[in-house]
Each structure stands twice: as structure tokens, then as C-alpha cells.
Amino acid sequence: MHTILRLDVAGQPRGWITAHEAISAYAKGDVIYGIGATLPPYFGGVQRLTGLRSRIELQPIVAIQGRIVQGFVPPLCNRTLFRRDDHRCLYCGQQHARADLTRDHVLPTSRGGTDRWENVVAACKRCNWQKDNRTPEEAHMPLLAIPFKPNPFEWHFLAKDRILADQMDYLSQQFRGLRAWAS
Ligand SMILES: [Zn+2]
């Protein structure tokens, strides 16, 4: 079953919902508009009086009524962090499986560094061990890219493994697809 991208009335992404949740939002009249090619129809129950089976057509992106939340804070977790950094260690530049990557604090937490997007990067275990409790400058291990906080569009893209083309189109219009890697 497909996952539907939920927007608020302003068109800001507000989460991934199940097709069931989207169908129930349609049934309640909460869907303001949909975007994207219609998905294969879902069939509901057979109506007793008419003998007809209900048929529901969904779009991959739906804007749902509700309050507009200002200042979305993208949650930080390793899965989305490693995807932000393309599963690449930002010290040696090698790509690794998720299990071989760690969350490195650029300014170590023991030195007052905080756990926020702008201070964390993907690092392989070897580089993390080598860098130890030092800054990149002290360790002579320059960062290959500047860590950044993804905007709501990019965060929703990073948070989802499989994404439909229309959803990708909608989200990717609002973020740079390519990192500025140091050469
Ligand atoms: Zn490395």
C-alpha cells in the first residue's frame, strides 16, 4: 500500500500518512486538494442497497485541513543523518553501509558541542576513532562538506525510503539535490 505525503494548506510537508488515513481524511471532507497522478483505486465495502462496491481514488500528495505549524524542527536521527550525507564518511569520503557509520559531533559533546544537525556528520568508525575528542582542525581531518539542517521538504525526502515520482518532484523543487563537496 502506498504512503501518502501530507501537506498543510500552505503546501508545507507535514508527514507521511497511510493510504487508510488519507481515505478517512477524504471521507471526512478534510482534503482540500490533491497533487499528482491518481493511484490505482482502493475498493471499499459493498453497499447493501445498491450492491455496488465503493471505489476510492487517491493522489500521492494531499493537503489536509488543520492548523499551520510555523517553524518545523526536523527530528535528528542516524537514518536521516546518514542519508543527508549520502552514507559517506565526511572525513575520508568513503561510502559505507548504515551499520558501519557513526554520528560524529564536529565539536565533541565533551567540549560543549550540541546534538544538532549543524554539528553532526556521518563518519566511519575508523575516522570517528581517529578524530577522538578533537575538532577537525585539531585532528587535521578537514570536513568534506558543511553539515546543514535540512528544510521540511528535504527532511521528508530523507525520512522516507521509497518515494513516488510525484512526491519526489514536489519535494525536490524546494531543496538542492547536490552537496557542495570540497574537492
Ligand atoms: Zn572515514
Backbone and ligand atoms as CSV (ligand in chain L), in Angstrom:
chain,resi,resn,atom,element,x,y,z
A,1,MET,N,N,0.842,-1.197,0.000
A,1,MET,CA,C,0.000,0.000,0.000
A,1,MET,C,C,0.885,1.257,0.000
A,2,HIS,N,N,0.473,2.253,-0.729
A,2,HIS,CA,C,1.292,3.451,-0.856
A,2,HIS,C,C,1.248,4.307,0.404
A,3,THR,N,N,2.287,5.077,0.576
A,3,THR,CA,C,2.311,6.083,1.625
A,3,THR,C,C,2.074,7.432,0.969
A,4,ILE,N,N,1.261,8.225,1.619
A,4,ILE,CA,C,0.821,9.491,1.040
A,4,ILE,C,C,1.541,10.641,1.749
A,5,LEU,N,N,1.989,11.596,0.961
A,5,LEU,CA,C,2.617,12.786,1.533
A,5,LEU,C,C,1.526,13.772,1.946
A,6,ARG,N,N,1.554,14.123,3.207
A,6,ARG,CA,C,0.547,15.040,3.724
A,6,ARG,C,C,1.100,16.462,3.760
A,7,LEU,N,N,0.309,17.397,3.240
A,7,LEU,CA,C,0.685,18.813,3.282
A,7,LEU,C,C,-0.295,19.559,4.165
A,8,ASP,N,N,0.114,20.743,4.638
A,8,ASP,CA,C,-0.872,21.628,5.248
A,8,ASP,C,C,-1.431,22.550,4.154
A,9,VAL,N,N,-2.353,23.426,4.509
A,9,VAL,CA,C,-2.996,24.245,3.475
A,9,VAL,C,C,-2.002,25.153,2.763
A,10,ALA,N,N,-0.876,25.454,3.432
A,10,ALA,CA,C,0.131,26.322,2.815
A,10,ALA,C,C,1.068,25.546,1.891
A,11,GLY,N,N,0.864,24.222,1.793
A,11,GLY,CA,C,1.699,23.425,0.898
A,11,GLY,C,C,2.998,22.946,1.536
A,12,GLN,N,N,3.128,23.128,2.854
A,12,GLN,CA,C,4.320,22.641,3.559
A,12,GLN,C,C,4.135,21.171,3.908
A,13,PRO,N,N,5.152,20.336,3.677
A,13,PRO,CA,C,5.019,18.930,4.043
A,13,PRO,C,C,4.853,18.745,5.549
A,14,ARG,N,N,3.926,17.861,5.926
A,14,ARG,CA,C,3.621,17.674,7.342
A,14,ARG,C,C,3.653,16.220,7.773
A,15,GLY,N,N,4.179,15.351,6.931
A,15,GLY,CA,C,4.321,13.967,7.364
A,15,GLY,C,C,3.900,12.983,6.287
A,16,TRP,N,N,4.214,11.722,6.563
A,16,TRP,CA,C,3.808,10.624,5.685
A,16,TRP,C,C,2.651,9.906,6.374
A,17,ILE,N,N,1.572,9.695,5.649
A,17,ILE,CA,C,0.424,9.012,6.241
A,17,ILE,C,C,0.099,7.784,5.398
A,18,THR,N,N,-0.633,6.864,6.003
A,18,THR,CA,C,-1.006,5.658,5.262
A,18,THR,C,C,-2.158,5.993,4.320
A,19,ALA,N,N,-2.370,5.122,3.337
A,19,ALA,CA,C,-3.495,5.303,2.416
A,19,ALA,C,C,-4.813,5.293,3.199
A,20,HIS,N,N,-4.883,4.463,4.258
A,20,HIS,CA,C,-6.097,4.421,5.082
A,20,HIS,C,C,-6.381,5.776,5.731
A,21,GLU,N,N,-5.328,6.390,6.225
A,21,GLU,CA,C,-5.506,7.708,6.855
A,21,GLU,C,C,-5.955,8.739,5.824
A,22,ALA,N,N,-5.386,8.647,4.617
A,22,ALA,CA,C,-5.778,9.587,3.564
A,22,ALA,C,C,-7.233,9.361,3.163
A,23,ILE,N,N,-7.628,8.086,3.059
A,23,ILE,CA,C,-9.014,7.771,2.688
A,23,ILE,C,C,-9.972,8.311,3.738
A,24,SER,N,N,-9.601,8.169,4.997
A,24,SER,CA,C,-10.513,8.654,6.039
A,24,SER,C,C,-10.566,10.181,6.047
A,25,ALA,N,N,-9.447,10.833,5.677
A,25,ALA,CA,C,-9.471,12.296,5.562
A,25,ALA,C,C,-10.392,12.724,4.420
A,26,TYR,N,N,-10.366,11.978,3.313
A,26,TYR,CA,C,-11.286,12.249,2.202
A,26,TYR,C,C,-12.729,12.085,2.663
A,27,ALA,N,N,-12.981,10.994,3.392
A,27,ALA,CA,C,-14.346,10.687,3.828
A,27,ALA,C,C,-14.883,11.779,4.744
A,28,LYS,N,N,-13.996,12.355,5.547
A,28,LYS,CA,C,-14.423,13.418,6.471
A,28,LYS,C,C,-14.495,14.780,5.789
A,29,GLY,N,N,-14.073,14.832,4.538
A,29,GLY,CA,C,-14.083,16.109,3.815
A,29,GLY,C,C,-12.949,17.023,4.222
A,30,ASP,N,N,-11.863,16.444,4.758
A,30,ASP,CA,C,-10.741,17.261,5.221
A,30,ASP,C,C,-9.686,17.524,4.147
A,31,VAL,N,N,-9.793,16.820,3.015
A,31,VAL,CA,C,-8.789,17.008,1.971
A,31,VAL,C,C,-9.161,18.232,1.153
A,32,ILE,N,N,-8.240,19.185,1.089
A,32,ILE,CA,C,-8.508,20.424,0.377
A,32,ILE,C,C,-8.128,20.281,-1.092
A,33,TYR,N,N,-6.990,19.672,-1.344
A,33,TYR,CA,C,-6.620,19.374,-2.728
A,33,TYR,C,C,-5.613,18.234,-2.758
A,34,GLY,N,N,-5.514,17.614,-3.925
A,34,GLY,CA,C,-4.523,16.565,-4.126
A,34,GLY,C,C,-3.606,16.947,-5.266
A,35,ILE,N,N,-2.415,16.363,-5.275
A,35,ILE,CA,C,-1.443,16.638,-6.331
A,35,ILE,C,C,-0.914,15.294,-6.836
A,36,GLY,N,N,-0.732,15.201,-8.138
A,36,GLY,CA,C,-0.079,14.021,-8.698
A,36,GLY,C,C,-1.056,13.071,-9.365
A,37,ALA,N,N,-0.488,12.150,-10.138
A,37,ALA,CA,C,-1.290,11.177,-10.880
A,37,ALA,C,C,-2.042,10.273,-9.912
A,38,THR,N,N,-3.312,9.997,-10.234
A,38,THR,CA,C,-4.150,9.159,-9.383
A,38,THR,C,C,-3.551,7.761,-9.248
A,39,LEU,N,N,-3.549,7.258,-8.023
A,39,LEU,CA,C,-3.011,5.916,-7.756
A,39,LEU,C,C,-4.054,4.870,-8.142
A,40,PRO,N,N,-3.636,3.607,-8.313
A,40,PRO,CA,C,-4.626,2.560,-8.576
A,40,PRO,C,C,-5.711,2.587,-7.487
A,41,PRO,N,N,-6.995,2.429,-7.868
A,41,PRO,CA,C,-8.080,2.648,-6.906
A,41,PRO,C,C,-8.099,1.626,-5.770
A,42,TYR,N,N,-8.541,2.091,-4.629
A,42,TYR,CA,C,-8.797,1.202,-3.495
A,42,TYR,C,C,-10.277,0.889,-3.483
A,43,PHE,N,N,-10.616,-0.359,-3.141
A,43,PHE,CA,C,-12.023,-0.735,-3.112
A,43,PHE,C,C,-12.484,-0.894,-1.682
A,44,GLY,N,N,-13.628,-0.306,-1.406
A,44,GLY,CA,C,-14.198,-0.400,-0.064
A,44,GLY,C,C,-15.263,-1.489,-0.027
A,45,GLY,N,N,-16.163,-1.365,0.911
A,45,GLY,CA,C,-17.209,-2.384,1.089
A,45,GLY,C,C,-18.302,-2.281,0.036
A,46,VAL,N,N,-19.084,-3.330,-0.073
A,46,VAL,CA,C,-20.222,-3.344,-0.994
A,46,VAL,C,C,-21.423,-2.709,-0.279
A,47,GLN,N,N,-22.063,-1.769,-0.950
A,47,GLN,CA,C,-23.227,-1.119,-0.343
A,47,GLN,C,C,-24.431,-2.049,-0.423
A,48,ARG,N,N,-25.119,-2.199,0.686
A,48,ARG,CA,C,-26.180,-3.203,0.754
A,48,ARG,C,C,-27.346,-2.878,-0.194
A,49,LEU,N,N,-27.690,-1.601,-0.286
A,49,LEU,CA,C,-28.858,-1.241,-1.100
A,49,LEU,C,C,-28.598,-1.361,-2.594
A,50,THR,N,N,-27.445,-0.876,-3.021
A,50,THR,CA,C,-27.196,-0.827,-4.466
A,50,THR,C,C,-26.401,-2.023,-4.970
A,51,GLY,N,N,-25.716,-2.723,-4.071
A,51,GLY,CA,C,-24.862,-3.822,-4.499
A,51,GLY,C,C,-23.577,-3.353,-5.151
A,52,LEU,N,N,-23.355,-2.039,-5.116
A,52,LEU,CA,C,-22.145,-1.501,-5.751
A,52,LEU,C,C,-21.002,-1.448,-4.744
A,53,ARG,N,N,-19.848,-1.673,-5.232
A,53,ARG,CA,C,-18.673,-1.609,-4.387
A,53,ARG,C,C,-18.104,-0.190,-4.442
A,54,SER,N,N,-17.806,0.357,-3.278
A,54,SER,CA,C,-17.258,1.716,-3.287
A,54,SER,C,C,-15.816,1.670,-3.789
A,55,ARG,N,N,-15.450,2.724,-4.412
A,55,ARG,CA,C,-14.145,2.784,-5.062
A,55,ARG,C,C,-13.534,4.135,-4.715
A,56,ILE,N,N,-12.332,4.109,-4.204
A,56,ILE,CA,C,-11.709,5.350,-3.753
A,56,ILE,C,C,-10.428,5.586,-4.538
A,57,GLU,N,N,-10.325,6.773,-5.087
A,57,GLU,CA,C,-9.118,7.117,-5.817
A,57,GLU,C,C,-8.331,8.148,-5.026
A,58,LEU,N,N,-7.060,7.877,-4.881
A,58,LEU,CA,C,-6.199,8.744,-4.089
A,58,LEU,C,C,-5.125,9.357,-4.968
A,59,GLN,N,N,-4.674,10.518,-4.557
A,59,GLN,CA,C,-3.491,11.093,-5.187
A,59,GLN,C,C,-2.321,10.953,-4.214
A,60,PRO,N,N,-1.087,10.940,-4.720
A,60,PRO,CA,C,0.063,10.665,-3.848
A,60,PRO,C,C,0.380,11.786,-2.856
A,61,ILE,N,N,-0.180,12.978,-3.110
A,61,ILE,CA,C,0.067,14.114,-2.217
A,61,ILE,C,C,-1.282,14.737,-1.898
A,62,VAL,N,N,-1.581,14.931,-0.617
A,62,VAL,CA,C,-2.858,15.558,-0.270
A,62,VAL,C,C,-2.645,16.666,0.753
A,63,ALA,N,N,-3.348,17.769,0.540
A,63,ALA,CA,C,-3.335,18.856,1.515
A,63,ALA,C,C,-4.558,18.684,2.403
A,64,ILE,N,N,-4.331,18.641,3.702
A,64,ILE,CA,C,-5.390,18.350,4.661
A,64,ILE,C,C,-5.594,19.541,5.580
A,65,GLN,N,N,-6.868,19.811,5.843
A,65,GLN,CA,C,-7.220,20.921,6.726
A,65,GLN,C,C,-6.596,20.748,8.107
A,66,GLY,N,N,-6.298,21.858,8.734
A,66,GLY,CA,C,-5.732,21.794,10.077
A,66,GLY,C,C,-4.889,23.021,10.302
A,67,ARG,N,N,-4.322,23.095,11.493
A,67,ARG,CA,C,-3.580,24.314,11.796
A,67,ARG,C,C,-2.230,24.285,11.083
A,68,ILE,N,N,-1.744,25.473,10.806
A,68,ILE,CA,C,-0.441,25.608,10.173
A,68,ILE,C,C,0.594,25.759,11.277
A,69,VAL,N,N,1.580,24.886,11.248
A,69,VAL,CA,C,2.628,24.941,12.267
A,69,VAL,C,C,3.808,25.720,11.702
A,70,GLN,N,N,4.200,26.743,12.412
A,70,GLN,CA,C,5.364,27.515,11.982
A,70,GLN,C,C,6.622,26.910,12.590
A,71,GLY,N,N,7.715,27.075,11.891
A,71,GLY,CA,C,8.998,26.675,12.449
A,71,GLY,C,C,9.146,25.185,12.676
A,72,PHE,N,N,8.978,24.402,11.620
A,72,PHE,CA,C,9.171,22.955,11.696
A,72,PHE,C,C,10.609,22.631,12.109
A,73,VAL,N,N,10.759,21.796,13.108
A,73,VAL,CA,C,12.094,21.366,13.540
A,73,VAL,C,C,12.304,19.931,13.070
A,74,PRO,N,N,13.201,19.714,12.112
A,74,PRO,CA,C,13.380,18.357,11.599
A,74,PRO,C,C,14.034,17.451,12.650
A,75,PRO,N,N,13.374,16.371,13.042
A,75,PRO,CA,C,13.964,15.472,14.028
A,75,PRO,C,C,15.292,14.905,13.513
A,76,LEU,N,N,16.229,14.763,14.422
A,76,LEU,CA,C,17.548,14.242,14.054
A,76,LEU,C,C,17.661,12.783,14.460
A,77,CYS,N,N,17.854,11.908,13.497
A,77,CYS,CA,C,18.149,10.512,13.817
A,77,CYS,C,C,19.208,10.028,12.836
A,78,ASN,N,N,19.891,8.932,13.184
A,78,ASN,CA,C,21.008,8.481,12.357
A,78,ASN,C,C,20.581,8.127,10.942
A,79,ARG,N,N,19.399,7.542,10.819
A,79,ARG,CA,C,18.950,7.123,9.500
A,79,ARG,C,C,18.875,8.313,8.533
A,80,THR,N,N,18.230,9.395,8.980
A,80,THR,CA,C,18.102,10.570,8.115
A,80,THR,C,C,19.444,11.309,7.998
A,81,LEU,N,N,20.207,11.306,9.084
A,81,LEU,CA,C,21.532,11.954,9.032
A,81,LEU,C,C,22.433,11.277,7.998
A,82,PHE,N,N,22.490,9.938,8.028
A,82,PHE,CA,C,23.359,9.227,7.086
A,82,PHE,C,C,22.861,9.417,5.657
A,83,ARG,N,N,21.550,9.509,5.499
A,83,ARG,CA,C,21.040,9.758,4.148
A,83,ARG,C,C,21.394,11.176,3.702
A,84,ARG,N,N,21.336,12.145,4.626
A,84,ARG,CA,C,21.744,13.509,4.266
A,84,ARG,C,C,23.162,13.499,3.703
A,85,ASP,N,N,24.041,12.728,4.338
A,85,ASP,CA,C,25.447,12.708,3.937
A,85,ASP,C,C,25.730,11.614,2.903
A,86,ASP,N,N,24.670,11.075,2.314
A,86,ASP,CA,C,24.817,10.111,1.224
A,86,ASP,C,C,25.595,8.864,1.665
A,87,HIS,N,N,25.452,8.492,2.926
A,87,HIS,CA,C,26.162,7.343,3.504
A,87,HIS,C,C,27.673,7.433,3.287
A,88,ARG,N,N,28.152,8.673,3.288
A,88,ARG,CA,C,29.559,8.922,3.065
A,88,ARG,C,C,30.164,9.447,4.354
A,89,CYS,N,N,31.317,8.934,4.710
A,89,CYS,CA,C,32.042,9.483,5.854
A,89,CYS,C,C,32.548,10.861,5.448
A,90,LEU,N,N,32.217,11.890,6.228
A,90,LEU,CA,C,32.596,13.244,5.818
A,90,LEU,C,C,34.058,13.560,6.118
A,91,TYR,N,N,34.806,12.556,6.578
A,91,TYR,CA,C,36.257,12.748,6.773
A,91,TYR,C,C,37.065,12.056,5.683
A,92,CYS,N,N,36.790,10.763,5.425
A,92,CYS,CA,C,37.579,10.070,4.396
A,92,CYS,C,C,36.853,9.999,3.059
A,93,GLY,N,N,35.564,10.316,3.044
A,93,GLY,CA,C,34.823,10.357,1.789
A,93,GLY,C,C,34.312,9.018,1.294
A,94,GLN,N,N,34.598,7.942,2.020
A,94,GLN,CA,C,34.148,6.614,1.590
A,94,GLN,C,C,32.679,6.399,1.930
A,95,GLN,N,N,31.974,5.707,1.039
A,95,GLN,CA,C,30.592,5.331,1.330
A,95,GLN,C,C,30.574,4.031,2.121
A,96,HIS,N,N,29.658,3.954,3.079
A,96,HIS,CA,C,29.584,2.789,3.952
A,96,HIS,C,C,28.139,2.349,4.136
A,97,ALA,N,N,27.981,1.076,4.560
A,97,ALA,CA,C,26.662,0.604,4.966
A,97,ALA,C,C,26.287,1.324,6.264
A,98,ARG,N,N,24.982,1.402,6.508
A,98,ARG,CA,C,24.499,2.132,7.677
A,98,ARG,C,C,25.154,1.614,8.973
A,99,ALA,N,N,25.322,0.297,9.053
A,99,ALA,CA,C,25.854,-0.307,10.280
A,99,ALA,C,C,27.299,0.099,10.550
A,100,ASP,N,N,28.000,0.555,9.506
A,100,ASP,CA,C,29.407,0.905,9.686
A,100,ASP,C,C,29.620,2.397,9.888
A,101,LEU,N,N,28.524,3.143,9.938
A,101,LEU,CA,C,28.645,4.587,10.135
A,101,LEU,C,C,28.295,4.967,11.572
A,102,THR,N,N,28.817,6.084,11.992
A,102,THR,CA,C,28.512,6.609,13.326
A,102,THR,C,C,28.136,8.075,13.187
A,103,ARG,N,N,27.518,8.597,14.230
A,103,ARG,CA,C,27.208,10.028,14.274
A,103,ARG,C,C,28.377,10.729,14.962
A,104,ASP,N,N,29.112,11.533,14.213
A,104,ASP,CA,C,30.226,12.255,14.806
A,104,ASP,C,C,29.802,13.687,15.112
A,105,HIS,N,N,30.156,14.152,16.314
A,105,HIS,CA,C,29.933,15.550,16.666
A,105,HIS,C,C,31.172,16.338,16.273
A,106,VAL,N,N,30.997,17.285,15.344
A,106,VAL,CA,C,32.133,18.051,14.822
A,106,VAL,C,C,32.872,18.714,15.985
A,107,LEU,N,N,32.155,19.495,16.779
A,107,LEU,CA,C,32.690,19.933,18.069
A,107,LEU,C,C,32.209,18.901,19.081
A,108,PRO,N,N,33.122,18.113,19.662
A,108,PRO,CA,C,32.698,17.000,20.520
A,108,PRO,C,C,31.783,17.445,21.661
A,109,THR,N,N,30.857,16.581,22.043
A,109,THR,CA,C,29.920,16.931,23.128
A,109,THR,C,C,30.686,17.189,24.430
A,110,SER,N,N,31.795,16.494,24.612
A,110,SER,CA,C,32.586,16.697,25.835
A,110,SER,C,C,33.187,18.099,25.884
A,111,ARG,N,N,33.172,18.783,24.737
A,111,ARG,CA,C,33.731,20.132,24.659
A,111,ARG,C,C,32.621,21.156,24.474
A,112,GLY,N,N,31.407,20.755,24.708
A,112,GLY,CA,C,30.290,21.695,24.622
A,112,GLY,C,C,29.532,21.649,23.300
A,113,GLY,N,N,29.917,20.736,22.408
A,113,GLY,CA,C,29.210,20.612,21.136
A,113,GLY,C,C,27.804,20.074,21.370
A,114,THR,N,N,26.852,20.553,20.594
A,114,THR,CA,C,25.468,20.123,20.794
A,114,THR,C,C,25.054,19.113,19.725
A,115,ASP,N,N,23.980,18.423,20.043
A,115,ASP,CA,C,23.460,17.382,19.165
A,115,ASP,C,C,22.446,18.007,18.220
A,116,ARG,N,N,22.925,18.742,17.243
A,116,ARG,CA,C,22.012,19.364,16.276
A,116,ARG,C,C,22.607,19.174,14.886
A,117,TRP,N,N,21.715,19.301,13.897
A,117,TRP,CA,C,22.090,18.998,12.509
A,117,TRP,C,C,23.394,19.679,12.080
A,118,GLU,N,N,23.591,20.932,12.500
A,118,GLU,CA,C,24.752,21.694,12.028
A,118,GLU,C,C,26.045,21.250,12.703
A,119,ASN,N,N,25.942,20.376,13.714
A,119,ASN,CA,C,27.156,19.931,14.419
A,119,ASN,C,C,27.381,18.422,14.307
A,120,VAL,N,N,26.621,17.752,13.457
A,120,VAL,CA,C,26.803,16.298,13.350
A,120,VAL,C,C,27.013,15.898,11.894
A,121,VAL,N,N,27.845,14.887,11.714
A,121,VAL,CA,C,28.109,14.339,10.375
A,121,VAL,C,C,28.203,12.823,10.469
A,122,ALA,N,N,28.010,12.180,9.318
A,122,ALA,CA,C,28.269,10.744,9.238
A,122,ALA,C,C,29.782,10.548,9.223
A,123,ALA,N,N,30.251,9.570,9.987
A,123,ALA,CA,C,31.682,9.256,9.995
A,123,ALA,C,C,31.835,7.744,10.119
A,124,CYS,N,N,32.807,7.192,9.411
A,124,CYS,CA,C,33.048,5.761,9.568
A,124,CYS,C,C,33.676,5.538,10.945
A,125,LYS,N,N,33.613,4.303,11.412
A,125,LYS,CA,C,34.095,4.019,12.766
A,125,LYS,C,C,35.584,4.356,12.897
A,126,ARG,N,N,36.309,4.058,11.853
A,126,ARG,CA,C,37.748,4.299,11.892
A,126,ARG,C,C,38.046,5.798,12.047
A,127,CYS,N,N,37.404,6.631,11.224
A,127,CYS,CA,C,37.661,8.075,11.303
A,127,CYS,C,C,37.164,8.644,12.632
A,128,ASN,N,N,36.031,8.139,13.106
A,128,ASN,CA,C,35.494,8.637,14.373
A,128,ASN,C,C,36.480,8.334,15.506
A,129,TRP,N,N,37.049,7.135,15.468
A,129,TRP,CA,C,38.009,6.724,16.481
A,129,TRP,C,C,39.269,7.567,16.388
A,130,GLN,N,N,39.692,7.817,15.139
A,130,GLN,CA,C,40.919,8.590,14.914
A,130,GLN,C,C,40.741,10.053,15.332
A,131,LYS,N,N,39.573,10.593,15.083
A,131,LYS,CA,C,39.333,12.001,15.407
A,131,LYS,C,C,39.246,12.189,16.911
A,132,ASP,N,N,38.641,11.198,17.565
A,132,ASP,CA,C,38.580,11.191,19.031
A,132,ASP,C,C,37.896,12.454,19.554
A,133,ASN,N,N,38.362,13.003,20.641
A,133,ASN,CA,C,37.718,14.161,21.257
A,133,ASN,C,C,38.297,15.476,20.759
A,134,ARG,N,N,38.528,15.534,19.445
A,134,ARG,CA,C,39.151,16.740,18.899
A,134,ARG,C,C,38.253,17.378,17.844
A,135,THR,N,N,38.546,18.625,17.533
A,135,THR,CA,C,37.857,19.269,16.413
A,135,THR,C,C,38.543,18.798,15.126
A,136,PRO,N,N,37.899,18.984,13.969
A,136,PRO,CA,C,38.542,18.594,12.705
A,136,PRO,C,C,39.899,19.297,12.530
A,137,GLU,N,N,39.982,20.547,12.971
A,137,GLU,CA,C,41.234,21.289,12.826
A,137,GLU,C,C,42.330,20.658,13.680
A,138,GLU,N,N,41.996,20.378,14.933
A,138,GLU,CA,C,42.994,19.777,15.827
A,138,GLU,C,C,43.454,18.415,15.320
A,139,ALA,N,N,42.498,17.662,14.738
A,139,ALA,CA,C,42.819,16.312,14.276
A,139,ALA,C,C,43.418,16.310,12.864
A,140,HIS,N,N,43.500,17.492,12.249
A,140,HIS,CA,C,43.945,17.603,10.857
A,140,HIS,C,C,43.101,16.705,9.951
A,141,MET,N,N,41.798,16.725,10.210
A,141,MET,CA,C,40.858,15.938,9.410
A,141,MET,C,C,39.758,16.872,8.914
A,142,PRO,N,N,40.035,17.631,7.850
A,142,PRO,CA,C,39.034,18.604,7.386
A,142,PRO,C,C,37.749,17.934,6.906
A,143,LEU,N,N,36.632,18.588,7.155
A,143,LEU,CA,C,35.335,18.093,6.698
A,143,LEU,C,C,35.226,18.220,5.178
A,144,LEU,N,N,34.623,17.229,4.541
A,144,LEU,CA,C,34.456,17.268,3.089
A,144,LEU,C,C,33.224,18.063,2.667
A,145,ALA,N,N,32.323,18.350,3.602
A,145,ALA,CA,C,31.147,19.159,3.301
A,145,ALA,C,C,30.679,19.792,4.608
A,146,ILE,N,N,29.947,20.867,4.466
A,146,ILE,CA,C,29.464,21.588,5.646
A,146,ILE,C,C,28.153,20.952,6.110
A,147,PRO,N,N,28.072,20.524,7.363
A,147,PRO,CA,C,26.795,19.955,7.841
A,147,PRO,C,C,25.706,21.033,7.891
A,148,PHE,N,N,24.501,20.654,7.523
A,148,PHE,CA,C,23.411,21.638,7.485
A,148,PHE,C,C,22.126,20.992,7.975
A,149,LYS,N,N,21.191,21.858,8.334
A,149,LYS,CA,C,19.868,21.394,8.758
A,149,LYS,C,C,18.965,21.314,7.535
A,150,PRO,N,N,18.400,20.137,7.222
A,150,PRO,CA,C,17.512,20.052,6.060
A,150,PRO,C,C,16.227,20.861,6.286
A,151,ASN,N,N,15.723,21.448,5.225
A,151,ASN,CA,C,14.434,22.138,5.356
A,151,ASN,C,C,13.327,21.075,5.364
A,152,PRO,N,N,12.073,21.457,5.640
A,152,PRO,CA,C,10.999,20.460,5.759
A,152,PRO,C,C,10.862,19.580,4.510
A,153,PHE,N,N,11.115,20.144,3.350
A,153,PHE,CA,C,10.977,19.375,2.104
A,153,PHE,C,C,12.051,18.301,2.037
A,154,GLU,N,N,13.272,18.703,2.309
A,154,GLU,CA,C,14.353,17.730,2.243
A,154,GLU,C,C,14.229,16.704,3.359
A,155,TRP,N,N,13.830,17.132,4.552
A,155,TRP,CA,C,13.716,16.181,5.653
A,155,TRP,C,C,12.686,15.091,5.332
A,156,HIS,N,N,11.554,15.477,4.752
A,156,HIS,CA,C,10.544,14.474,4.403
A,156,HIS,C,C,11.055,13.526,3.329
A,157,PHE,N,N,11.883,14.046,2.445
A,157,PHE,CA,C,12.512,13.181,1.445
A,157,PHE,C,C,13.474,12.196,2.124
A,158,LEU,N,N,14.283,12.703,3.059
A,158,LEU,CA,C,15.276,11.845,3.729
A,158,LEU,C,C,14.620,10.803,4.629
A,159,ALA,N,N,13.446,11.138,5.153
A,159,ALA,CA,C,12.798,10.279,6.141
A,159,ALA,C,C,12.085,9.082,5.513
A,160,LYS,N,N,12.061,9.019,4.201
A,160,LYS,CA,C,11.257,8.006,3.532
A,160,LYS,C,C,12.137,7.199,2.597
A,161,ASP,N,N,12.053,5.876,2.690
A,161,ASP,CA,C,12.894,5.030,1.851
A,161,ASP,C,C,12.407,4.981,0.410
A,162,ARG,N,N,11.135,4.703,0.246
A,162,ARG,CA,C,10.601,4.602,-1.112
A,162,ARG,C,C,9.638,5.744,-1.332
A,163,ILE,N,N,9.805,6.395,-2.458
A,163,ILE,CA,C,9.056,7.619,-2.696
A,163,ILE,C,C,8.550,7.588,-4.129
A,164,LEU,N,N,7.315,8.035,-4.335
A,164,LEU,CA,C,6.739,8.045,-5.675
A,164,LEU,C,C,7.274,9.248,-6.449
A,165,ALA,N,N,7.281,9.122,-7.774
A,165,ALA,CA,C,7.863,10.174,-8.618
A,165,ALA,C,C,7.221,11.537,-8.366
A,166,ASP,N,N,5.883,11.568,-8.220
A,166,ASP,CA,C,5.213,12.851,-7.990
A,166,ASP,C,C,5.628,13.455,-6.646
A,167,GLN,N,N,5.820,12.600,-5.653
A,167,GLN,CA,C,6.235,13.078,-4.332
A,167,GLN,C,C,7.663,13.628,-4.406
A,168,MET,N,N,8.523,12.914,-5.124
A,168,MET,CA,C,9.905,13.369,-5.309
A,168,MET,C,C,9.937,14.713,-6.017
A,169,ASP,N,N,9.117,14.843,-7.073
A,169,ASP,CA,C,9.073,16.105,-7.816
A,169,ASP,C,C,8.668,17.249,-6.907
A,170,TYR,N,N,7.633,17.005,-6.111
A,170,TYR,CA,C,7.114,18.070,-5.254
A,170,TYR,C,C,8.163,18.502,-4.231
A,171,LEU,N,N,8.787,17.512,-3.579
A,171,LEU,CA,C,9.742,17.827,-2.516
A,171,LEU,C,C,11.030,18.428,-3.075
A,172,SER,N,N,11.522,17.862,-4.177
A,172,SER,CA,C,12.854,18.253,-4.645
A,172,SER,C,C,12.874,19.657,-5.244
A,173,GLN,N,N,11.706,20.203,-5.538
A,173,GLN,CA,C,11.694,21.587,-6.021
A,173,GLN,C,C,12.179,22.557,-4.952
A,174,GLN,N,N,12.149,22.114,-3.711
A,174,GLN,CA,C,12.447,23.035,-2.610
A,174,GLN,C,C,13.768,22.746,-1.908
A,175,PHE,N,N,14.614,21.908,-2.484
A,175,PHE,CA,C,15.949,21.765,-1.906
A,175,PHE,C,C,16.972,21.424,-2.976
A,176,ARG,N,N,18.212,21.710,-2.682
A,176,ARG,CA,C,19.290,21.385,-3.593
A,176,ARG,C,C,19.550,19.893,-3.521
A,177,GLY,N,N,19.582,19.219,-4.645
A,177,GLY,CA,C,19.827,17.789,-4.632
A,177,GLY,C,C,21.288,17.435,-4.396
A,178,LEU,N,N,22.152,18.367,-4.697
A,178,LEU,CA,C,23.582,18.046,-4.657
A,178,LEU,C,C,24.283,18.775,-3.534
A,179,ARG,N,N,25.177,18.083,-2.867
A,179,ARG,CA,C,26.003,18.684,-1.831
A,179,ARG,C,C,27.147,19.462,-2.476
A,180,ALA,N,N,27.591,20.483,-1.762
A,180,ALA,CA,C,28.802,21.166,-2.182
A,180,ALA,C,C,29.990,20.453,-1.540
A,181,TRP,N,N,30.465,19.388,-2.184
A,181,TRP,CA,C,31.587,18.630,-1.619
A,181,TRP,C,C,32.881,19.411,-1.851
A,182,ALA,N,N,33.735,19.410,-0.855
A,182,ALA,CA,C,35.061,20.007,-1.043
A,182,ALA,C,C,35.834,19.142,-2.020
A,183,SER,N,N,36.626,19.777,-2.875
A,183,SER,CA,C,37.349,18.969,-3.867
A,183,SER,C,C,38.669,18.478,-3.273
L,1,ZN,ZN,ZN,36.059,7.709,7.314
